[in-house]
Every structure is written in structure tokens, then in C-alpha cells.
């Protein structure tokens, strides 16, 4: 069985509220850790915190797109958008 590390990646893209096309806000993140465990893929509606330009920023997942290659490669594009501060505050306690 082929080693799937470095063959599955997730890229986060940002879309402005009301915008039509997202733009990349980070490079691909490997979905398989060195110990062989998978990182979770956030679902639509989930909130995520990403490091953008050296600062932590929270977003809401708007959509996901999965691309597969017959050779076993996979890529996940996660589109995020702004999240209201009060909505984020209701989701977690810091």
C-alpha cells in the first residue's frame, strides 16, 4: 500500500461576504501527520482560527471542495468567510 503522507492536503481560501471568488490565505496543510493519523477537516458552519500574516484570525467555514486523482492524490479546499465576534464568543470560552 502506498504511503499517503504528502499526498493529501487542505488549503484554506477566504471569500469576502457577498464575494464571488475566494483567494488563497495559506499554503496546503498535509492532512496526514507523521504518526499516520489524519487531521480533522472542518465542516460547513464550523469556526476555525488560522494564522494569517502572523496573527490568529477566526473565520466561519462557508464551503468545502474535494478533488481526487486516480493516482491517489487528494486536495481539500476549505472556503472561509468572516465570523461575527458575538457568534464566535457564543462558540467558545477563552
C-alpha positions in Angstrom: 0.0 0.0 0.0 1.3 3.4 -0.9 2.4 5.9 1.7 -0.4 8.6 1.7 1.6 11.2 3.6 2.3 14.3 1.4 -0.5 13.1 -0.9 -3.5 14.7 0.9 -3.6 18.4 1.5 -6.0 21.0 2.7 -5.9 24.7 1.5 -7.8 27.5 3.2 -9.3 30.2 1.0 -11.0 33.4 2.0 -14.1 34.8 0.4 -15.5 38.2 1.4 -19.1 38.3 2.4 -21.1 38.6 -0.8 -17.9 37.9 -2.9 -17.9 35.6 -5.9 -14.4 34.0 -5.8 -12.2 33.1 -2.9 -8.5 33.8 -2.6 -5.8 31.6 -1.0 -4.8 32.6 2.5 -2.4 29.9 3.2 -0.4 27.1 1.6 -1.5 23.5 1.6 -1.6 21.7 5.0 -0.8 18.0 5.0 -3.8 16.0 6.2 -1.8 13.1 7.5 0.6 13.6 10.4 3.9 11.8 10.8 2.3 9.3 13.1 -0.2 8.4 10.3 -3.2 10.0 11.9 -5.5 12.3 9.9 -6.1 15.9 10.8 -9.8 16.8 11.0 -11.4 18.6 8.1 -13.8 21.4 9.3 -17.4 21.2 8.1 -19.6 23.9 6.7 -20.6 26.2 9.5 -17.7 25.3 11.8 -15.5 28.1 13.1 -11.7 27.9 12.6 -8.8 30.0 13.8 -5.9 30.4 11.3 -2.6 32.2 11.5 -2.7 34.9 8.7 0.2 37.3 8.3 1.5 36.2 11.7 -1.8 36.8 13.6 -4.5 34.5 14.8 -7.8 35.3 13.0 -11.1 33.4 13.3 -13.4 32.6 10.4 -16.5 30.6 9.6 -16.4 27.7 7.1 -18.6 28.6 4.1 -17.9 25.6 1.8 -15.6 22.7 1.0 -14.5 21.1 -2.2 -12.7 17.8 -2.6 -10.5 16.9 -5.6 -9.3 13.4 -6.2 -6.8 11.9 -8.6 -6.9 8.3 -9.7 -3.3 8.0 -8.6 -4.3 8.6 -5.0 -3.7 12.3 -4.6 -6.4 14.3 -2.9 -6.9 18.0 -2.1 -9.4 19.8 0.0 -10.2 23.4 -0.5 -11.9 25.0 2.5 -13.5 28.3 1.9 -13.9 30.6 4.9 -15.6 33.9 5.5 -15.8 36.4 8.3 -17.5 35.4 11.5 -19.2 37.9 13.8 -17.4 38.4 17.2 -20.6 37.7 19.1 -21.1 34.4 17.2 -17.6 33.3 17.9 -18.0 34.3 21.6 -21.0 32.0 21.9 -19.0 29.1 20.4 -16.0 29.2 22.8 -14.8 30.4 26.1 -11.2 31.9 26.1 
